[in-house]
Amino acid sequence: MKQTETIAAIATALSDSGIGIVRISGEEAIEIGNRVYRSKNGCHSLKDYGSHTIHYGFVMDGEEILDEVMVAVMKAPNSYTREDTVEINCHGGVLIVQKILGAVVRQGARLAEPGEFTKRAFLNGRIDLAKAEAVMDIIHSRNEFALKSSMQQLKGSVSDCIRRMREEILYEIAFIESALDDPEHISTDGYPQKLSRKVEELLARCTKLIDSADNGKVLKEGINTVIVGKPNAGKSSLMNLLVGEEKAIVTDVAGTTRDILEESIRLHGIGLHIIDTAGIRSTEDVVEKIGVERAMKIASDADLILYVVDSSVELDESDEEILDLIRDKKCIVLLNKTDLLSVVEEEELRKRLGYTDISVIRTSTKDNTGMEEFENTIKKMFYSGILTMNEEVVITNMRHKQALEEARESLLMVRKSLEDEMPEDFYSIDLMSAYASLGLILGEEVGEDLVNEIFSKFCMGK
């Protein structure tokens, strides 16, 4: 899959900005860069400069000066792609960066495909596939947790863990194969017991990584947070407070919200994908009834439920329906409208839910009371371990999770063969399968089609 054509692309966003960068990479990068570059005094060539140096001059299109620029030169193998690389730092207007890219292409470079620079870094052995995917995760990080996790993966947290597991599996495969080839000198006495301990250890590590994927998905994409409650309880007012603007229509008329409203916010570095739903109640209105059904479906799949209760109104059958829906789920109850005479108390809600450790916060979206406690409760939920980000390896990529599940299945087959006292070559077959599955994460066991599919999802110029 090694590619040698010289490629070029705009590496910065296409918008008016202070700086724009046109990146060139490949065997002819310096030669092509030299054809469009002229030093200030016109007497220097990019070929004359050392690696990792930056130079002032102009970009030319024939005899026309396009822009005043700084040009960085990075020579192979000490560059992002392990190829000769030139980066032209120009003014950041959309038109000027496009004109410079056009001049570079006319001098022999090919327009890069999405993610092709990072793809070359992978193909040239600078990074493995897990680290390459972490690059894109950094770009798309929606919160501090996702960014921290992606940075850890780029530094090798996942790769190092998987590589160690593969090395241990390969050692066992090599021992079995050697023993089968030379039984006179290599004894397998007691080996099944030793291998059994190793398999159990590997299974535990696989399972721990797989179990981290649910939290990893939340860390990466944010918490799907659904606001539920009866009509006119204050759900839309809460949505507007959290978002910081009037996104939802607020009236005294029950049933105003009939469809789903969605917004994403950051709270103490935590990503929340907030969904305001129709008020849950029995209704004969066809449109509102559809909204209620959708609200209940979305709430059943939520990571976190915010149950808004109108404390000035007695609990009724609609509340019982909501309580049944949120029971045994991660939930915060907001006892709203506390600026009015309260007829619903915290203990009554806890009693009806059947457990006492649920967070119940007295709020008033009208005068913004209780909102600071609400924000701190969410923060505590994350940092105290319900959903947390620490130094442990967390799987955030579903492709990695699938490969780990396949590896675990193969290790379970090894365990079964050991329990059934099967011949040693049975162990070797399934160990090799586990080794290959883990190799998918690093990119050591993947085909060209999968590689192309992964990098096609990258942005241009990266």
C-alpha positions in Angstrom: 0.0 0.0 0.0 3.0 2.3 0.0 2.4 5.5 -2.0 5.1 7.7 -3.4 3.3 10.4 -5.4 3.8 13.9 -4.0 0.6 15.2 -2.5 -0.6 18.7 -1.4 -3.6 20.1 0.5 -4.8 23.0 2.5 -4.1 22.0 6.1 -6.1 24.8 7.8 -9.8 25.6 7.8 -11.2 27.3 4.7 -12.2 30.6 6.3 -10.8 34.1 6.7 -8.1 33.8 9.4 -4.7 35.1 10.3 -2.7 32.2 8.8 -3.3 29.5 6.2 -1.1 26.5 5.6 -0.6 24.6 2.4 1.1 21.2 3.1 3.2 19.3 0.5 4.6 15.7 1.2 6.4 13.2 -0.9 9.6 12.5 -2.8 9.4 15.7 -4.8 8.0 17.9 -2.1 11.1 20.1 -1.8 11.6 20.3 -5.5 7.9 21.3 -6.1 8.0 23.8 -3.2 11.2 25.3 -4.7 9.4 25.9 -8.0 6.8 28.2 -6.3 9.1 29.7 -3.6 11.4 32.7 -4.0 13.6 33.9 -1.1 13.6 37.6 -0.3 16.8 38.2 -2.1 16.1 35.6 -4.8 19.4 33.7 -4.3 18.4 30.8 -2.1 16.7 27.5 -2.9 14.8 25.3 -0.5 17.2 22.5 -1.4 20.0 24.5 0.4 18.2 24.6 3.7 18.5 22.0 6.5 15.6 20.0 8.0 13.2 21.7 10.4 14.0 25.2 9.3 11.6 28.0 8.3 12.3 30.7 5.8 10.9 34.1 4.7 10.1 34.8 1.0 7.3 34.8 -1.6 5.1 32.3 -3.3 5.1 32.7 -7.1 2.8 31.6 -9.8 5.1 32.0 -12.8 6.3 35.6 -12.5 3.3 36.7 -10.4 3.8 37.1 -6.6 0.9 35.5 -4.9 1.7 36.1 -1.3 4.4 36.9 1.3 5.1 33.7 3.2 7.1 31.7 5.7 8.0 28.2 4.4 9.0 25.3 6.7 11.2 22.5 5.4 11.1 19.0 7.0 13.2 16.3 5.5 12.6 12.6 5.6 12.4 10.6 7.8 12.0 13.2 10.5 8.5 14.5 9.5 4.9 13.7 10.2 4.7 11.4 7.1 8.3 10.3 7.2 8.6 11.9 3.7 10.1 15.2 2.6 7.5 17.8 3.7 7.1 21.5 2.9 4.5 23.7 4.6 3.8 27.1 3.2 2.5 29.5 5.9 0.6 32.3 4.1 -2.1 34.8 4.9 -5.3 33.0 5.8 -7.8 34.3 3.2 -9.8 31.6 1.4 -8.9 32.9 -2.0 -5.1 33.2 -1.4 -4.7 29.7 0.1 -6.6 28.2 -2.9 -4.5 30.1 -5.4 -1.3 28.9 -3.7 -2.6 25.3 -3.7 -3.4 25.7 -7.4 0.2 26.9 -8.1 1.6 23.9 -6.2 -0.6 21.4 -8.1 0.4 23.0 -11.4 4.0 22.3 -10.5 3.4 18.6 -10.2 1.8 17.7 -6.9 -1.5 15.8 -6.7 -4.4 16.9 -4.5 -4.3 14.8 -1.3 -7.3 12.6 -0.4 -9.0 13.0 3.0 -6.6 11.9 5.7 -3.8 11.0 3.3 -1.0 12.6 5.2 -1.9 10.6 8.3 -2.4 7.5 6.1 1.2 7.9 4.9 2.4 8.3 8.5 0.7 4.9 9.2 1.9 3.2 6.0 5.5 4.5 6.5 5.5 3.1 10.1 5.6 6.3 12.0 2.3 5.6 13.9 0.1 2.5 14.2 -3.6 2.5 13.2 -4.8 3.1 16.8 -2.7 6.2 17.0 -3.8 7.4 13.6 -7.4 7.1 14.6 -6.6 9.1 17.8 -5.4 12.0 15.6 -8.9 12.3 14.2 -10.5 11.9 17.6 -8.4 14.8 18.9 -9.7 17.0 16.1 -13.3 16.0 16.8 -13.1 16.1 20.6 -16.3 17.7 22.0 -15.2 17.9 25.7 -12.1 17.8 27.9 -12.6 14.2 28.7 -12.6 13.2 25.1 -9.6 15.3 24.4 -7.6 13.8 27.3 -8.5 10.3 26.3 -7.6 10.9 22.6 -4.2 12.4 23.7 -3.5 9.4 25.8 -4.2 7.1 22.9 -2.0 9.2 20.6 0.8 8.8 23.1 0.2 5.0 23.0 -2.0 4.1 25.9 -4.1 1.6 23.9 -1.3 0.6 21.5 1.1 -0.2 24.3 -1.5 -2.3 26.1 -2.5 -4.2 23.0 1.1 -4.7 21.9 2.0 -6.2 25.3 -0.9 -8.7 25.1 0.2 -9.7 21.6 3.8 -10.2 22.8 2.6 -12.5 25.6 0.4 -14.5 23.2 3.2 -14.8 20.7 5.5 -16.2 23.3 3.0 -18.9 24.1 2.5 -19.7 20.4 6.3 -19.9 19.9 6.7 -22.2 22.9 4.0 -24.6 21.7 5.3 -24.7 18.1 8.8 -25.3 19.4 7.7 -28.1 21.7 5.8 -29.8 18.9 8.8 -29.5 16.5 11.3 -30.7 19.1 9.6 -32.8 21.8 12.8 -34.5 22.8 14.3 -31.3 24.1 11.3 -29.2 25.0 8.9 -30.7 27.6 5.3 -29.7 27.9 4.9 -31.3 31.4 2.9 -28.9 33.5 2.5 -26.5 30.6 -1.3 -26.6 30.4 -1.6 -25.3 34.0 0.9 -22.5 33.2 -1.0 -21.6 30.0 -4.3 -21.7 31.9 -3.1 -19.0 34.3 -1.9 -16.9 31.4 -5.1 -17.2 29.5 -7.2 -16.2 32.6 -5.0 -13.1 33.0 -5.4 -12.2 29.3 -9.1 -12.7 29.5 -9.4 -10.4 32.5 -7.5 -7.7 30.6 -9.6 -8.1 27.5 -12.8 -8.0 29.5 -11.7 -4.8 31.4 -10.9 -3.0 28.1 -14.3 -4.1 26.6 -16.2 -3.0 29.7 -14.5 0.4 29.4 -16.0 0.9 26.0 -19.4 2.1 27.3 -17.8 4.8 29.4 -15.5 5.5 26.5 -18.4 6.1 24.1 -19.9 8.6 26.6 -16.5 10.3 27.1 -16.0 10.7 23.4 -19.6 11.7 22.3 -20.9 13.3 25.5 -23.8 12.2 27.7 -27.2 11.7 26.1 -29.2 13.7 28.6 -33.0 13.6 28.4 -35.3 16.1 30.2 -38.6 14.4 31.2 -41.6 15.5 33.2 -45.3 16.3 33.0 -46.4 19.2 30.8 -45.7 22.6 32.2 -43.3 21.4 34.9 -40.5 23.6 33.6 -38.6 21.4 31.2 -38.3 23.9 28.4 -37.3 26.6 30.9 -34.5 24.3 32.2 -33.4 23.6 28.6 -33.2 27.4 27.9 -31.2 28.0 31.2 -28.7 25.2 30.3 -28.2 26.3 26.7 -28.1 30.0 27.6 -30.7 31.2 25.1 -34.4 30.8 24.2 -34.3 27.5 22.3 -37.6 26.2 23.6 -40.9 27.9 23.6 -42.1 28.6 27.2 -45.8 29.3 27.9 -48.4 28.6 30.6 -50.2 26.3 28.2 -49.6 22.6 29.0 -48.4 20.6 26.0 -46.5 23.4 24.2 -43.5 21.2 23.5 -44.7 18.4 21.2 -41.5 17.5 19.4 -37.9 16.8 20.3 -35.4 19.7 20.8 -31.7 18.9 20.9 -28.7 21.0 21.9 -25.1 20.2 23.0 -23.4 22.1 25.8 -20.3 21.9 27.9 -20.6 21.8 31.7 -17.3 21.9 33.7 -15.6 20.3 30.7 -18.3 17.6 30.4 -20.2 17.2 27.2 -24.0 17.1 27.5 -26.2 16.3 24.5 -29.5 17.6 25.9 -32.9 16.6 24.6 -36.0 18.3 25.7 -39.1 16.1 25.2 -42.8 16.5 25.1 -44.5 16.5 28.5 -45.6 12.9 29.5 -49.3 12.6 30.2 -52.4 10.8 28.8 -53.8 12.8 25.9 -56.2 12.4 23.0 -54.3 14.9 20.9 -52.8 12.8 18.0 -49.7 15.0 17.6 -49.0 15.4 21.3 -49.5 11.6 21.8 -46.8 10.9 19.2 -44.5 13.4 21.1 -45.1 11.6 24.4 -44.4 8.2 22.8 -41.1 9.5 21.4 -40.2 11.1 24.7 -40.6 7.7 26.5 -38.5 5.9 23.9 -35.7 8.4 24.0 -35.7 8.4 27.8 -35.4 4.6 27.9 -32.1 4.9 25.9 -30.6 7.9 27.7 -27.3 8.0 29.6 -28.7 10.5 32.1 -32.3 11.5 32.8 -33.3 14.9 34.3 -36.8 14.4 35.8 -38.4 17.9 36.3 -41.2 17.8 38.9 -43.7 20.7 39.5 -43.5 20.8 43.3 -46.6 23.0 43.4 -48.8 20.2 42.0 -49.6 16.8 43.6 -48.1 13.7 42.0 -50.5 11.8 39.8 -50.7 8.8 37.4 -48.4 10.6 34.9 -45.7 10.9 37.5 -46.1 7.3 38.4 -45.5 6.4 34.7 -42.4 8.6 34.7 -41.1 7.1 38.0 -41.5 3.6 36.5 -39.5 4.8 33.4 -36.6 6.2 35.3 -36.3 3.6 38.0 -32.8 2.0 38.1 -31.4 4.6 35.7 -28.9 7.3 36.2 -31.2 10.2 37.1 -31.3 13.6 38.8 -34.7 14.8 40.1 -35.3 18.6 39.9 -38.0 19.6 42.3 -39.0 22.7 40.4 -41.1 25.8 41.1 -40.0 26.0 44.7 -40.8 29.7 44.5 -44.4 28.6 44.9 -46.1 26.7 47.7 -44.6 23.2 47.6 -46.9 20.2 48.0 -44.3 17.6 46.9 -41.4 16.8 49.2 -38.1 15.1 48.5 -38.8 12.1 50.8 -42.0 11.4 49.0 -40.2 11.1 45.7 -37.5 8.9 47.1 -40.1 6.6 48.7 -42.0 6.3 45.4 -38.8 5.5 43.6 -37.8 2.9 46.1 -34.3 4.0 46.9 -32.9 6.9 48.9 -29.6 7.8 47.3 -31.0 9.5 44.2 -30.1 13.2 43.8 -33.1 15.4 44.4 -32.5 19.2 44.0 -34.9 22.0 44.8 -34.9 24.4 41.9 -36.8 27.3 40.4 -36.1 28.0 36.8 -38.0 31.2 37.2 -35.4 32.8 39.5 -32.5 30.4 38.7 -32.2 28.9 42.2 -30.7 25.5 42.6 -28.9 25.5 39.3 -25.4 25.8 40.9 -26.1 22.7 43.0 -27.4 20.9 39.9 -24.2 21.6 37.9 -22.1 20.5 40.9 -24.1 17.3 41.1 -23.4 16.4 37.5 -19.7 17.2 38.0 -19.6 15.0 41.1 -21.3 12.1 39.2 -18.5 12.2 36.7 -15.5 12.7 38.9 -16.6 10.3 41.6 -16.7 7.2 39.4 -20.1 6.8 38.0 -18.7 8.2 34.8 -15.0 9.1 35.1 -11.9 9.8 33.2 -8.6 8.8 34.9 -5.2 7.5 33.8 -6.6 4.0 33.0 -6.8 2.9 29.4 -10.3 3.5 28.0 -11.6 2.1 24.7 -13.5 4.8 22.7 -13.4 3.3 19.3 -16.1 0.7 18.5 -13.7 -1.0 15.9 -11.3 -1.6 18.8 -14.1 -3.0 21.0 -15.1 -5.5 18.3 -11.6 -6.7 17.8 -11.2 -7.2 21.5 -14.4 -9.2 21.6 -13.1 -11.4 18.9 -9.9 -11.9 20.7 -11.8 -12.8 23.9 -13.8 -15.4 22.0 -10.6 -17.0 20.8 -9.1 -17.0 24.3 -12.3 -18.6 25.6 -11.8 -21.3 23.0 -8.3 -21.9 24.4 -9.7 -22.1 27.9 -12.2 -24.7 26.6 -9.5 -26.8 25.0 -7.5 -26.7 28.2 -10.5 -27.9 30.2 -11.1 -30.7 27.7 -7.4 -31.6 27.7 -7.1 -31.3 24.0 -3.7 -31.6 22.2 -1.3 -28.6 22.3 -1.9 -27.7 18.6 -5.5 -26.8 19.4 -4.2 -24.1 21.8 -1.9 -22.7 19.2 -4.7 -22.3 16.6 -6.9 -20.2 18.9 -4.0 -18.3 20.3 -3.0 -17.3 16.8 -6.6 -16.2 16.2 -6.5 -14.0 19.3 -3.2 -12.6 18.2 -4.6 -11.7 14.8 -7.7 -10.0 16.2 -5.6 -7.8 18.5 -3.5 -7.0 15.5 -6.5 -5.4 13.8 -6.4 -2.6 16.4 -2.8 -1.8 15.6 -3.3 -2.2 11.8 -0.9 -5.1 11.5 -3.7 -7.5 10.3 -5.8 -5.2 8.2 -6.4 -5.1 4.4 -6.2 -2.1 2.1 -10.0 -1.7 1.9 -10.3 -1.2 5.6 -7.4 1.2 5.7 -8.9 3.3 2.9 -12.3 3.3 4.7 -10.8 4.5 8.0 -8.9 7.3 6.4 -11.7 8.4 4.1 -13.4 9.7 7.3 -10.6 12.1 8.0 -10.7 15.8 7.1 -8.8 17.2 4.2 -5.2 18.2 4.8 -4.6 15.9 7.8 
